Amino acid sequence: MSNRTAMTGCLPAFGRHRGYPPRYGWLRKVYDALLQDPAALRRPDATVVLGVGKSMVPSMAFWSQAFGLAARNGQELGTVSRIMF
């Protein structure tokens, strides 16, 4: 038997990156888009705003959270802090 406790505050999920590794420029695009509009990744025209394919938008949201660039606030993603690129 293990003395480990269940992780709290984690969402159980598998493959939220949709098979896409983080690509060059994605974090910068997400950061700039979220500064302009905190709901940028949930907009119907997010593919146009970010310049990527439809299945890449959820992957970009995942990687921006994984790198600590954005944090989920309810249903919206928002930037954690201002980072100089």
N, C-alpha and C positions, 0 to 999 in steps of 0.2 A: 504494500500500500504506500501511496505517496502522500506527503503532507502538503502538497500544493493546493492552493485555492484557485477557484475559477477567476479568470481575468474579468475585471469590471470595467465598464465604459468602452468595451470593444464591440464592434459590429462583426459578427461572424459572416464571412464572405469568402468566396474563392474566385480568383480571376477577374477582379474588378478593373484590372488594367487592360482587359480584353485582348491579351496577348501582345500588346505593343510595349516595347521597352521605351524608356524616356528618350525622346529624340531631340536633336540639336534645335534650340530655339523655342521649344514648347514652354519651358518655365517662364521665359521672358514674355512670350505672348500671353500666357495666362495672367501673369502679374500685371502687365499693362492693361489687359481687359478688365480685370477685377478692380483696378484703381478707378477706371472710368465708370464701371457699372458692377456692383457686387453680385448682380444676378446674370452676369454675362454668359456663364456656362449653361444657364437654364433657358436662355432666350431661343425662340424658334430659328433665328438666323445666326446662331452661334458658329455654325460652320463657315459662314461668310465672314463674320467678325474675326475668327481665329485663322481662317485660311486653311482649314483641314477637312478631312472627310467626316461623315456623320458618325461613324463608329469610333473615331479618334477623340471626340469631345469627352465622353465619359472616362476614357483613359487619361486624358490630360487632367481632368479633375482629380482622379486617383493619384497621379504622380505629384501634382502640386500639393496635395495633403501629405503624401509620403515624405516629401522633401521638407515639409514644414513651412512651405511658402504660403499656404492658405489653410484655413480652419473652417470647419462646418459650424454654422450658427443657425440652428434649426434646419431649414431646407436650403439655405443659401451658403455659398462659399464666400469668404471674405479674406482679404490679405491679413497676414499676421503682423507684419511690420514692413516699413519701407526699406527696401534693400536697394543699394546702388549697384547697378550692373555696369 
